[in-house]
Amino acid sequence: MLRAGQSALVPALRQHHAQPGGQGARARLPDPYIDFPPVFQDVPNTSPFYHFVNTVGSLGLMNGYQCGGPGEPCLPGNVPYFRPYNNITRAQLSKVVVLARGWPLLNPPTRRSPMFRPASPFYTFVETAAAAHIING
């Protein structure tokens, strides 16, 4: 569970929270998501995951794939594709979690996992996640 102030989402969500002393503030609840404009071509607004995918995309927690792949035409603006049915690796998920939590990246000289060398684009994310005890092995 994310605590207030520990997430990259918190500043973006603050505008949706009830303000103390505001009229009807006690009865209002924060929106469960931020209504960002569409970020990915292949996640329609009818998808049950639309708002969540657009939120993580808009906040830079996940990137899309460039258009132009098989069956992925480039529409005006070259909006990327999310490819929601692609698998995600532990390293990629570590990056998402570390960025969402807003943790400073660790770059230790001695690596915890033999799978990731310091030259890997995921090295600092995996090391940070491991130091936080959210992954091991």
RODO-2510 file (C-alpha; in nm, 4 decimals, decimal comma):
residues 137
     n   res          X          Y          Z
     1     m     0,0000     0,0000     0,0000
     2     l     0,1383     0,3405    -0,0921
     3     r     0,1532     0,6016     0,1801
     4     a     0,0899     0,9705     0,1134
     5     g     0,4054     1,1462     0,0039
     6     q     0,5795     0,8267    -0,1129
     7     s     0,4309     0,8044    -0,4581
     8     a     0,4762     0,9892    -0,7836
     9     l     0,0978     0,9721    -0,8080
    10     v     0,0361     1,1808    -0,4962
    11     p     0,1010     1,5276    -0,6436
    12     a    -0,1191     1,4495    -0,9446
    13     l    -0,3963     1,3129    -0,7222
    14     r    -0,3965     1,6039    -0,4760
    15     q    -0,6153     1,8155    -0,6988
    16     h    -0,8849     1,5468    -0,6790
    17     h    -0,8949     1,5257    -0,2991
    18     a    -1,1500     1,7113    -0,0909
    19     q    -1,0071     2,0251     0,0630
    20     p    -1,0401     2,0745     0,4403
    21     g    -1,3140     2,3219     0,5210
    22     g    -1,4556     2,3094     0,1709
    23     q    -1,8318     2,2875     0,1282
    24     g    -1,9317     1,9217     0,1451
    25     a    -1,5659     1,8193     0,1807
    26     r    -1,6370     1,5416     0,4311
    27     a    -1,8751     1,3680     0,1935
    28     r    -1,6491     1,3868    -0,1112
    29     l    -1,4148     1,1054    -0,2023
    30     p    -1,1097     1,1338    -0,4258
    31     d    -1,1451     1,0067    -0,7802
    32     p    -1,0001     0,6558    -0,8175
    33     y    -0,7994     0,7735    -1,1187
    34     i    -0,6945     1,0836    -1,3052
    35     d    -0,8747     1,1463    -1,6321
    36     f    -0,5762     1,1935    -1,8631
    37     p    -0,6234     1,2238    -2,2389
    38     p    -0,5658     0,9038    -2,4397
    39     v    -0,2032     0,7951    -2,4314
    40     f    -0,2092     0,4691    -2,6290
    41     q    -0,3874     0,3848    -2,9548
    42     d    -0,4817     0,0307    -2,8586
    43     v    -0,6488     0,0996    -2,5225
    44     p    -1,0010     0,2220    -2,6020
    45     n    -1,1942     0,4305    -2,3522
    46     t    -1,4348     0,1356    -2,3219
    47     s    -1,1616    -0,0829    -2,1706
    48     p    -1,2003    -0,1436    -1,7960
    49     f    -0,8283    -0,0621    -1,7693
    50     y    -0,8385     0,2594    -1,9762
    51     h    -0,8012     0,5057    -1,6886
    52     f    -0,5335     0,3035    -1,5113
    53     v    -0,3283     0,2507    -1,8277
    54     n    -0,3549     0,6170    -1,9240
    55     t    -0,2557     0,7247    -1,5745
    56     v     0,0626     0,5151    -1,5681
    57     g     0,1407     0,6218    -1,9254
    58     s     0,0822     0,9914    -1,8586
    59     l     0,2988     0,9829    -1,5469
    60     g     0,5824     0,8105    -1,7340
    61     l     0,5628     0,4926    -1,5274
    62     m     0,5200     0,2798    -1,8415
    63     n     0,6091     0,3523    -2,2034
    64     g     0,4404     0,2363    -2,5202
    65     y     0,5676     0,0783    -2,8375
    66     q     0,6161     0,2932    -3,1457
    67     c     0,3427     0,2571    -3,4044
    68     g     0,4138     0,0819    -3,7311
    69     g     0,4264    -0,2782    -3,6121
    70     p     0,2141    -0,5477    -3,7807
    71     g    -0,1483    -0,4362    -3,7590
    72     e    -0,0499    -0,1127    -3,5837
    73     p    -0,0937     0,1757    -3,8260
    74     c     0,0588     0,5113    -3,7446
    75     l    -0,2255     0,7533    -3,6974
    76     p    -0,1779     1,1323    -3,6878
    77     g     0,0519     1,2169    -3,3995
    78     n     0,2215     0,8743    -3,4057
    79     v     0,0527     0,7783    -3,0782
    80     p     0,2252     0,4685    -2,9333
    81     y     0,0695     0,1295    -2,8693
    82     f     0,0448    -0,0250    -2,5231
    83     r     0,0051    -0,3892    -2,6335
    84     p    -0,1906    -0,4852    -2,3204
    85     y    -0,1486    -0,8589    -2,3749
    86     n     0,2321    -0,8528    -2,3813
    87     n     0,4071    -1,0054    -2,0826
    88     i     0,5988    -0,7922    -1,8327
    89     t     0,9281    -0,9060    -1,6806
    90     r     1,0263    -0,8775    -1,3149
    91     a     1,2807    -0,6124    -1,4127
    92     q     1,0200    -0,4063    -1,5991
    93     l     0,7746    -0,4356    -1,3095
    94     s     1,0526    -0,3319    -1,0700
    95     k     1,0974    -0,0155    -1,2748
    96     v     0,7235     0,0616    -1,2603
    97     v     0,7055     0,0102    -0,8829
    98     v     1,0241     0,2055    -0,8074
    99     l     0,9094     0,4990    -1,0222
   100     a     0,5578     0,4936    -0,8731
   101     r     0,6993     0,4958    -0,5211
   102     g     0,9386     0,7772    -0,6095
   103     w     1,2364     0,5977    -0,4515
   104     p     1,5843     0,7317    -0,5272
   105     l     1,7693     0,4897    -0,7525
   106     l     2,0486     0,2842    -0,5997
   107     n     2,3602     0,2004    -0,7995
   108     p     2,5704    -0,0204    -0,5708
   109     p     2,9138    -0,1361    -0,6852
   110     t     2,8324    -0,4929    -0,5751
   111     r     2,5240    -0,6345    -0,7400
   112     r     2,2658    -0,8440    -0,5564
   113     s     2,1609    -1,0489    -0,8579
   114     p     2,3939    -1,2118    -1,1099
   115     m     2,1197    -1,1658    -1,3718
   116     f     2,1656    -0,7892    -1,3966
   117     r     2,4938    -0,6203    -1,4739
   118     p     2,5448    -0,2505    -1,4027
   119     a     2,5216    -0,1820    -1,7786
   120     s     2,1632    -0,3151    -1,7865
   121     p     1,8956    -0,0456    -1,8276
   122     f     1,7103    -0,2091    -1,5363
   123     y     2,0063    -0,2506    -1,2993
   124     t     1,9313     0,0490    -1,0748
   125     f     1,5584    -0,0309    -1,0654
   126     v     1,6178    -0,3967    -0,9701
   127     e     1,8778    -0,3004    -0,7072
   128     t     1,6418    -0,0410    -0,5596
   129     a     1,3518    -0,2880    -0,5501
   130     a     1,5741    -0,5542    -0,3917
   131     a     1,6971    -0,3102    -0,1251
   132     a     1,3316    -0,2352    -0,0434
   133     h     1,2708    -0,6099    -0,0054
   134     i     0,9998    -0,6250    -0,2700
   135     i     1,1916    -0,8723    -0,4885
   136     n     1,4656    -1,1278    -0,4307
   137     g     1,6483    -1,4042    -0,6099
***
